[in-house]
Amino acid sequence: MEVRALKELVEVNPETIRKNYPYDKIEYIDIKSVGSGYLIETKLIPLSKAPSRARRLIKDGDTILSTVRPNRRSFLYIKKPKSNVVVSTGFAVLRAKEGVDPRYLYYAITDQRFTDYLTLSAKGAAYPAVDTEIIKRGKIPIWPIDIQQKIASILSAYDDLIENNTRRIQILEEMAQLIYREWFVNFRFPGYEKVRFVNSKLGKIPEGWEVVKLEDIIENVKEKTEAGEHLKNREYLPIDCIPRKSFLLLESQDYTHAKSSLILFNRKDILFGNMRSYFHKVIIAPFDGVTRTTCFVLRPRNKNYLSYAYLTLFNEKTVSYSAQHSKGSTIPYAVWEGGLAEMKIIMPSRKIIDAFEKIISPILEISINTFFKLRNLRTARDLLLPKLISGEIDVSNLDIDIRNQEQ
């Protein structure tokens, strides 16, 4: 094994959009769309309306690495992308040269030690970033190609399971949202054919349903606290650890970094990001924890309303309403009293709510359990990665069975 600079091992930003680019629409990946090894979403936009940062082209086997705030560890290994995918210039695109396994390269540069190098080398206080030259000067251990491939094979087995479980959560999310829309937006709930519709402030609704304020079924919990020993069994989950438009793809932090504006939440409370609420950060908490006042901690007044309350809060209409009733121009904050609490919503009959909870509650519970499987897999992979890359663990005769590590 030898340690070599990346400039010897990779091409950085090898391709960009030129005048002869053949597509009039692009699948755009910006820096907010990528987490630590996963893609949240792409945006299909006309090339003519694409932001000026939409420049970098990618292909199968590339690694993209955010150059902005490298401590946030935003990176992704590219697998068989669509031919019109374009990424922001906020990423560095790394393409392995001959003699370097692309997957090994991905693991080497996502090692925490490489992140630490980038973080220490970043320029700028308010908006720290690294440039191409800093990346090229970064060094990684490089092994013979067969060892690189063995290391990549072991770690990618973990990532395949992580990807499968992530997809499982996404499918469960989509299923719950689809049922919610079908029942409470399209009004195609069980027995709807026999129900009479009546006028309301929100238009025609099923007879026996009501129009209420959001605060009538949901309370804003404000259990304030301070950092201390009493929080040792709780996880710290600030708003920047909650991904956009996603459920449970999150990573907690050490709460000792936060000294003020802390509030407690319990498992299955609903966290609603109120700072720049248009970012759509709404989740059900999978554990007891502590967050900051940049999140509302919302709790249904009746536990049987949990699924309905969560999916109503997650709904795009609710997020849009909260953004419209925010205060502040530079950093808008949604407000509860006099704002989101006043939003008019439809309250179904108790019979329909109970039937909905019976269907959706198990889906949400499976999602929560899958989240913990994901976290266990990530922890095991992250512990193993630096030991394999550095040679602390000899992979020559190593055979790891990861099937039991999902538990």
N, C-alpha and C positions, 0 to 999 in steps of 0.2 A: 504494500500500500504506500502511496505517496500523496502529499498534499499539493494541490495545484490551483492556480488562479482560474476563475471562471472564463476569463478571456481566452484561455487555451482550449476550453472544453465546449463552449457554446457560441452560437450566433445570437446576438441580442437585437431584437426588433428587426428581423430579417426582411419583412414585407410590409408595405403600406399601400393604401388605396392610391391608385393613379388615374389619369384621365381615361384610360381604356377599361376601367372597372366595369364588368359586364352586367351588374345587377342594379335595378332601380329601387329595390327595397333591401334593407339589411336587418339581420338579427343582431341587435346591439347589446353588448355587455359592458355596463359601466362599473365603477369601483364599488357602488353600493349593492351590486348584484352578486357579489362573491364573498363567501365566508372562508373559514379555514378548511379548504378542501372541498367545498360544495358550492353549487350554483343555485341561487335563489330564483332567478328569472332572467329571461332575455326580453328585449322590447323590439317588436317588428315596426320599423319606421321607414318612411321614404328616404332615400339617400339625399334627396334635395333638402330635406328638413332635418338631417342628422346634425348633431352638435359638432363643432370643429374638432373636438377630442376624439371623434369616431374615426380612427385612422388605421389602427393596427390590424393586420390579417394574421390568421392562425391556421394551423393544420394539425392533424392527428399526431399526438406525441409531444406537442409543445407544452410548456409550463408558463402560466401567466402569474406574475407576482406584482402586487400593488407597490408602487414606489412612494405612496403617501402614507404617513403614519405606519411605518413597517412593524411597529410593536403590536398592531392589531392583527397581524398574521392573516392577511387576505391573499389567498393563492388558490390555484386550481390546475389540475392536470387535464389536458384537453383530450377527449376521446371522440373520434369520428364526428367532428363538428359539421354542421351544414355548410355548404360552400359559400353562403353569403353572410357568415358570422363575422362581425367586426368588433374589436375590443377598444376600449378607451386608451388614450395615451397616458392615462394614469397607471397603466400596467406596463411592466417590461415583459416582452415575450422572449422566452429562452428556448432555443432550439439546439438540441444536442448534436455535436459534431461526431464524426466517425470515431468509433472506439468508446463511445459513451452511451450507455443504455438510457433512453429517455426517462423511463420510470425511476431508475436509480437516481438520475439527476434531480427529479422532482423531490424525492425523499431527502436527498442531501441538502437541498436549498430550503426545505421546510423544517429541517432540524433547528431546534431552538437556538443552538449556538450560532447558526447563520443569521437568524432573526436578531440575536443580540448584537452581532457585528453591524447589521444594517441600522439598528436603532441607535447605536453609539455613533454611527457615521452620518446620521441624518442631519440635514441643514435646515435651519429655521426653527424658531421657538413656537409660534402659534400654529404653524402648519408644517411640521417636520417632514422632509421628504429626502429620498436618495436619487441620484442621477445615474445615468448609464455607466459612467466611469467607476463610481463606487461599487456598483454591482459587479462589474468586470474584475475589479481588484479583489473581490471576495474569494476566499479559498475554501475548498472542500476536499475531503479524503477521496482519492480515486483508486479503485481496485482493478485487477484484471477483469476483462469483460464477463467471464463466466461467474466470478464472485459478485459482480454488480447485478447480474441477472438473478442469482440466487437470493440476494438480499431483497431485490425488487419483488421477486415472487412471493417471499414470505410476507412482506408488508402489504402487498397488493391483495393478498388473501383476506387480511383484515379490512382493507378498504372496500373489497367487494361485499363483505357482510355489512359494513357500515352503509354502503350505498343501497343494498337491498332493504335494510331496515328503515333508512331514510325514505325510500320510495314507499314503503308500507305506510309510514305516517302520512305521507302526502296523499296517498289513495284514501286513507281513512278520513283525512280532513275534507277532501273533495266529496266523499260520500255523505258526510254529515252536512256539508253546506248545500249539496244538491237536494237532500231531503228537506232541509229547512226552506229552501226556495220553493220547492214543490208544494209544501204544506201551507206556508205562511205568506208567500208572495203570489203564487199562482192559484192558491186556495184549492189545490187538488189533494186534500187530506182524506183519510178513510171515511167514507160515507158522505162526501161532499155533494154527491148527486141528489141526496134527499134533503139538503139544507137550503133554507130560504135566505136570500141576501137582502140586507137592509142598508139604508143610507147612514153614513157616519161622517165625522170631520175628516176622515182619511179616505173617503169614497165608500163604495159598496163593500161591506164586510158580512161574514156569516152571522145569522141571527144567534144571539146568545153570547157573542164576542163583544169586547169593549174597546174603547180608545182610552188609554191611560198615559200618564207621564212615565218616563223611564225611571224616575226616582220612586214611583209607586211599587216597583217590583225589585229594584236594585238599590242598595245603600253604598255610599262612599265611606269606606272604613279609614279612619285616620288615627291609627294606634302608633303614635310617635315614640321614638326611642333614641338612645345615643349608643355609640360604639362601646362595647365592653364585653366582659366575660359571659354575660347572660345570653349573648348571641352565638356562642360557640357551636350550638347544635342547629343553627340556621345558616342558609347560604345567602350570599349577597348577590342580588340580581338587578343591577342598574339598567336604565333604559338602553344603553348602547350594547348590552349583551342580549337584547331581544331582537331577533331578526324581523325583517319586514314581511308582512303577508304570509307568515308561516307559523307553525305550531310546534313548539318543543325542539326546534333546532337552535338551542341556546347554550351558552356557557357562562357559568357563574364566576364571580371574582372573590378575592379576599376582602371581606367587609372592613378590615382595619384601614383600608385606603380611604374610606369615607368617614368623616368625622361629624357631619351635620346633615340635617334634613332627611333623616332616616325614618321610615315607617315599616311596620311589620305586616307580613301577610301569611296566610295559612294555605296549606295544600288545597287546591281547587278553588281558591279565590281567583278572580279574573284581574289580570294586570292590563291596564289600558294606558299606553304611552300618551301623555298629554302635551309633552314638548314636541312641537312640530307634528301634531297628531296625524297629519296627512301621510306620514311615513307608514301608517297602518301597523302599529306594533300592539297586538292584542293577543294574549295567550291565557290559558288556564295554568295556574302554577302547579308544577308537579311535586313540589316539596314546600315545607315551611321555610320562610325566608325573610329577608329584609331588602327593601328597595329604597329609592329616594322619592321625594315628592314630585319628581318629573313623571311619575306614574300614578294614576288613580288605582287604588286597591278597591275593587268593586265586589260586592257579595250579594247574591240573590236573597231577598227577604224570606223566601221559602225555598228550602233545599231542593224541592221537586222542580223548581224553575231553572236549575243550573244550566242544562243544555240549551234551553230556549234563551236564557239571559246571555250566555256566552256567544251564541251564534247571532243574536240580535246586535250585540256590541261589535262583533267581528264584521258584520254586514257593511258593505261599502257606503251605504246610505248613512249609517250612523257615524262612520269615520268622517265622511264629508260634512255632516252636520256639526261635528265637534270642531272641524277645521274652520268652518264659517263662523263659529261662536268662540273663536280664540281671541286673546288679547296680546298685544305686542307686535311690532312690525319686523324687527330684526330677527328675534326668536319668538314666534308666536306660541302661546300656551293656551290649551283648551281650559275652560272653566267648568266646574260642576254646577254649583249654585248659580242659577240664572242663566245657565248655558245648557250643557248636555243633559242635566237632570230634567230640564223642561221639555225635552224632545218627546213628541207624541208618538206612541207606538200602539200596535194592536195587541190586545191581551186575549188570547183564545180561551175557550171554555176549559174548565178543569179537566174534563174527560179527554180532550185533545192534548192538553199539556202533559197529562200523565202518560198517554200513549206515546207521545214524542219522546219523553224522558226514558221510557222503557226501551225504546229502540236506540237512542243516541248515547245514553249513559255508558253502555258496554263499549261502544266505539271509542269514546273519549278515554275510558279506562285502559283499553288496549294501547291507545296512543301513548299514554303516560308510561305504561310498562315497557313499551318499545323504546321510549326515550332513555330509560335506565339501561336497557341492553346496549343502546348506542353509546352511552357514556362509558360503560364498562369496556366496550371494544376500543373506543378512542383512547382510553387510559392505558390499556394493555399495549396498543400499538405505539403510543407516544413514549412509553417506558422502554419498549424494545428498540425503537428506531435509532436513537443515538448509540446504543450498544452495538448494533449491527454495523452502522456506518463507520464507527471508530475502530471496529475490530475487537472490542471487549468481549464479544461473543463470536466464536469461530463458526462460520456458516458451512464450512467444508463438509461436515458430516451431520449437519443440524437438520432435524425433522420435527417441525412444530405442528401439532394438531390443535387448531383453534376452535373446533366445534363446541367445546365445553365453555369457552370464554364468553359466549353470548349470555350465559346464565347470570 
